[in-house]
């Protein structure tokens, strides 16, 4: 069994821009109610959740990296 590759580092500027472009929201009644729109929004949120989780892990690792003195 092979090891999975580590997730690539996400630059802070990219994460900020993605958060602006794809805010965490649910389609409202006034939005399009076509099933395809709901599925697309759900998929987008799933990807953003994955990226947020990886970005948070990345930030935690950077905080816990010992500095050489």
C-alpha positions in Angstrom: 0.0 0.0 0.0 1.4 3.4 -0.9 1.4 6.5 1.3 -0.8 9.4 0.3 1.0 12.5 -0.8 0.9 15.4 1.6 -1.6 18.2 0.8 0.2 21.1 -1.0 0.6 24.3 1.0 -2.1 26.8 0.6 -0.8 30.4 0.5 -2.7 32.8 2.9 -3.6 35.2 0.0 -5.2 32.4 -2.0 -7.3 31.2 1.0 -8.4 34.8 1.7 -9.5 35.2 -2.0 -11.3 31.9 -2.1 -13.2 32.8 1.1 -14.3 36.1 -0.5 -15.3 34.4 -3.7 -17.0 31.4 -2.1 -18.4 32.4 1.3 -19.9 29.7 3.5 -23.6 30.0 2.7 -26.6 28.0 1.8 -28.9 28.8 -1.1 -31.9 30.8 0.1 -35.5 30.6 -1.2 -35.0 33.7 -3.3 -32.0 32.1 -5.0 -32.4 29.7 -8.0 -34.1 26.5 -6.8 -33.0 24.3 -9.7 -31.5 21.1 -8.4 -28.3 21.6 -10.4 -27.7 24.9 -8.5 -28.2 23.2 -5.2 -25.8 20.4 -6.2 -23.2 22.9 -7.5 -23.4 24.9 -4.2 -23.1 21.8 -2.1 -20.0 20.7 -4.1 -18.4 24.1 -3.8 -19.0 24.1 0.0 -17.5 20.6 0.2 -14.3 21.7 -1.5 -14.1 24.9 0.6 -14.6 22.8 3.8 -11.7 20.6 2.7 -9.5 23.6 1.9 -10.3 25.3 5.2 -9.5 22.2 7.1 -6.2 21.7 5.3 -5.3 25.4 5.7 -6.1 25.3 9.5 -3.8 22.2 9.8 -1.1 24.0 7.9 -1.4 27.0 10.2 -1.2 24.8 13.3 1.9 23.1 12.0 3.6 26.5 11.4 2.8 27.6 15.0 4.3 24.4 16.4 7.5 24.4 14.4 10.4 25.1 16.8 12.7 27.9 15.8 16.4 27.4 15.8 18.4 29.6 18.2 
